[in-house]
Amino acid sequence: MISQISKAFNLAKKQNRPALLTYTVAGDNTKKKSLEILKSISKHVDICELGFAHNTPIADGGQIQNSAYRAIKSGTKLKDVFKIVKNFKNSKFSKPIILMGYFNMILQYGKNKFLADCKKNGVNGLIVVDLPWPENKNFAKECKKKSICFIQLLSPTTSYNRLKLIITDSHEMVYYISMLSTTGGKLKVSPTKILSNYKKIKKIKPNKNCVIGFGITEKTISSLKSADGLVVGSAICKEITKSLKNRQNPVTKVDKMVKKLKSKII
């Protein structure tokens, strides 16, 4: 049976555009508000990535760290993340959900319990930033048994042979990190170079959905729209921070921003 993630990519391809993926942190700046943001932006978005906050997010830059800090401050635990997912998936706004976070939180929660709760609450995919291939092979197999897509990460320094092995072993999508940086870094590599690397990945398995993330903003998104999908995270977290600072409603501000991002890839 075709997965919800694959269906989202197929729909975007039919409309001759990349899939738009957004990243927000569950519980930023409250549990209620983060659910409202998800529901609000889902009408513009193909797939929603939802981060579970960690106090030492090694792959994340300042903007996502700020979001994670607010989520931790609001008391958001993994059980709350699942409640947010369940509520979102049971609403009319439902879109595929990819949880994104760090492996030690999954270990503390209990791997089997974590995957069972993912399945029970409607999680479609999982990105575990600090669990690379091949160390993730067994966990990825467990995900597959629960019909959860484990998303492998590829970087500009991944060798060609390793790329082939990872892509062959991957599920329905892979995630290409555009540059050597934490999230939210300024795009230091030209879009032409990013797309050149991206095409090498696509040549290995042309029918594999591959998204590009890191450094994607309103300014850079249209130059990368030949990709299967594009992920915007830090720019959204920055907008939440800005709206809170200005005492504005982050739901309406983020909705407006995501609508604009979508208009640039149509």
C-alpha positions in Angstrom: 0.0 0.0 0.0 1.3 3.5 -0.9 2.3 5.5 2.1 1.0 9.0 3.0 4.5 10.4 2.4 4.7 8.9 -1.1 1.1 10.2 -1.8 2.2 13.7 -0.8 5.2 13.6 -3.2 3.0 12.2 -6.0 0.5 15.0 -5.6 3.3 17.7 -5.8 4.7 16.0 -8.9 1.3 16.0 -10.6 1.2 19.8 -9.9 4.7 20.2 -11.4 6.2 21.6 -8.2 8.4 20.4 -5.3 6.7 19.2 -2.1 6.9 21.8 0.7 8.0 20.5 4.1 7.9 22.7 7.1 9.7 22.2 10.5 8.3 23.5 13.8 9.1 22.4 17.4 6.3 20.7 19.3 5.4 22.9 22.3 6.7 26.2 20.8 5.8 28.5 22.4 3.0 26.5 24.1 1.5 23.0 23.4 -1.8 24.7 22.3 0.0 27.3 20.0 2.2 24.7 18.3 -0.9 22.6 17.4 -2.6 25.8 16.1 0.4 26.6 14.0 0.4 23.0 12.5 -3.3 23.3 11.7 -3.0 26.7 10.2 0.0 26.0 7.9 -1.2 22.6 6.8 -3.3 24.1 4.0 -0.1 25.3 2.3 2.1 22.4 3.2 2.6 18.8 1.9 4.4 17.3 4.8 4.9 18.6 8.4 8.1 17.9 10.3 7.7 18.2 14.0 10.7 18.4 16.3 10.8 17.0 19.8 12.8 19.4 21.9 16.2 18.5 23.2 18.4 20.6 25.5 21.6 19.9 23.5 20.5 19.9 19.9 23.9 19.3 18.2 22.6 19.7 14.6 20.6 22.8 15.2 21.5 26.5 15.0 20.2 29.4 17.1 16.7 29.7 15.7 15.7 26.1 16.4 17.5 26.2 19.7 15.3 29.1 20.7 12.2 27.1 19.7 13.4 24.1 21.6 14.1 26.2 24.7 10.6 27.7 24.7 9.1 24.2 24.2 11.1 22.8 27.2 10.1 25.8 29.2 6.5 25.2 28.5 6.9 21.7 29.9 6.6 19.7 26.7 7.5 16.0 27.1 7.5 13.3 24.5 4.0 12.2 25.7 2.8 15.7 24.9 4.4 15.6 21.4 2.3 12.4 20.7 -0.9 14.2 22.0 -0.2 17.1 19.6 0.3 14.6 16.7 -2.9 12.7 17.5 -4.9 15.9 17.7 -3.5 17.1 14.4 -4.0 13.8 12.6 -7.6 13.5 13.9 -8.4 17.0 12.6 -9.6 18.0 9.1 -6.2 19.7 8.7 -4.3 16.4 8.7 -1.1 16.0 6.7 1.7 13.5 6.9 3.8 14.0 10.0 7.6 13.3 10.3 9.0 13.5 13.9 12.5 14.8 14.1 14.8 14.5 17.1 17.7 12.9 18.9 18.2 9.2 19.7 19.0 9.5 23.4 15.4 10.7 24.0 14.0 7.7 22.2 16.3 5.4 24.2 15.1 7.1 27.5 11.5 6.7 26.4 12.0 3.1 25.4 12.5 2.2 21.7 9.6 -0.2 21.5 7.3 2.1 23.4 8.3 5.1 21.2 7.6 3.2 17.9 4.3 1.8 19.3 3.3 5.4 20.2 4.3 6.7 16.8 2.2 4.0 15.1 -0.8 4.6 17.5 -0.8 8.4 17.1 -0.4 8.5 13.3 3.3 9.4 12.8 4.3 8.7 9.2 8.1 9.2 9.3 11.1 9.7 11.5 14.4 11.6 11.3 16.9 10.8 14.0 19.7 13.3 13.6 22.4 11.5 15.5 21.8 8.0 14.4 23.6 7.6 11.1 23.8 4.6 8.7 24.8 1.8 9.2 24.2 2.2 13.0 20.6 2.9 12.3 19.9 -0.3 10.2 18.2 -2.3 12.9 16.1 0.6 14.2 15.1 1.5 10.6 13.9 -2.1 10.1 11.8 -1.8 13.3 10.3 1.4 11.9 9.4 -0.3 8.6 7.6 -3.1 10.5 5.3 -0.3 11.9 4.9 1.3 8.5 7.0 4.3 9.6 9.4 5.8 7.1 12.9 6.1 8.6 14.5 9.0 6.7 18.2 8.7 6.0 20.4 11.8 5.9 22.9 12.5 3.1 25.5 15.3 3.2 27.9 17.0 0.7 30.8 15.0 2.1 29.1 11.5 1.8 31.2 9.5 -0.6 29.6 8.1 -3.8 29.9 4.5 -2.6 28.4 5.3 0.7 25.6 7.3 -1.0 24.7 4.2 -3.1 24.6 2.0 0.0 22.5 4.4 2.0 20.0 5.1 -0.8 19.7 1.3 -1.6 18.9 0.8 2.1 16.5 3.7 2.5 12.7 3.8 2.7 10.5 6.1 0.6 12.4 9.3 1.0 15.9 10.6 1.8 17.0 14.0 3.1 20.0 15.9 1.5 21.7 18.4 3.8 22.6 21.2 1.5 25.8 22.4 3.2 28.2 21.7 6.1 26.4 23.7 8.8 23.9 23.6 11.6 20.3 24.3 10.7 19.6 28.0 9.8 23.0 28.8 8.6 23.2 31.3 5.7 23.3 29.4 2.4 27.1 29.3 1.8 26.9 27.1 -1.3 25.4 28.3 -4.6 22.0 26.8 -5.5 23.8 25.5 -8.7 26.3 23.5 -6.7 23.5 22.2 -4.4 21.5 21.0 -7.4 24.6 19.5 -9.0 25.1 17.4 -5.9 21.4 16.6 -5.7 21.4 15.3 -9.3 24.2 12.9 -8.4 21.9 11.5 -5.7 18.9 11.3 -8.0 21.0 9.4 -10.7 21.6 6.6 -8.2 17.9 5.9 -7.8 15.7 8.3 -9.9 12.4 7.2 -8.4 13.6 7.9 -4.8 12.1 11.0 -3.3 14.9 13.3 -2.1 14.3 16.6 -0.2 16.8 19.4 0.3 17.1 21.1 3.7 19.3 23.6 5.7 19.5 27.3 4.7 16.3 27.4 2.8 14.4 30.7 3.1 12.0 33.0 1.2 15.1 34.3 -0.7 16.6 30.9 -1.7 13.6 28.6 -2.1 12.7 29.4 -5.7 16.2 28.7 -7.0 15.9 25.1 -5.7 12.4 24.2 -6.9 13.6 21.5 -9.3 14.0 19.2 -6.2 11.4 16.6 -5.2 10.9 18.5 -1.9 12.2 21.5 0.1 12.4 21.8 3.9 12.0 25.1 5.7 12.6 25.1 9.4 14.8 27.8 10.9 13.2 30.6 9.0 9.8 29.6 10.5 11.3 29.3 14.0 12.8 32.8 13.5 9.3 34.1 12.6 7.8 32.7 15.8 10.6 34.3 17.8 10.0 37.7 16.1 6.2 37.6 16.5 6.5 36.7 20.2 9.0 39.6 20.7 6.6 42.0 19.0 3.7 40.6 20.9 2.0 39.4 17.7 0.2 36.1 17.2 2.7 33.6 15.9 -0.1 31.5 14.3 -1.1 34.2 11.8 2.5 35.4 11.2 3.8 31.9 10.4 0.7 31.1 8.2 1.3 34.2 6.2 5.0 33.3 5.8 4.3 29.7 4.7 1.7 30.8 2.2 4.4 33.1 0.7 7.0 30.3 0.6 4.4 28.1 -1.3 3.7 30.8 -3.8 7.5 30.9 -4.7 7.6 27.2 -5.8 4.3 26.9 -7.7 
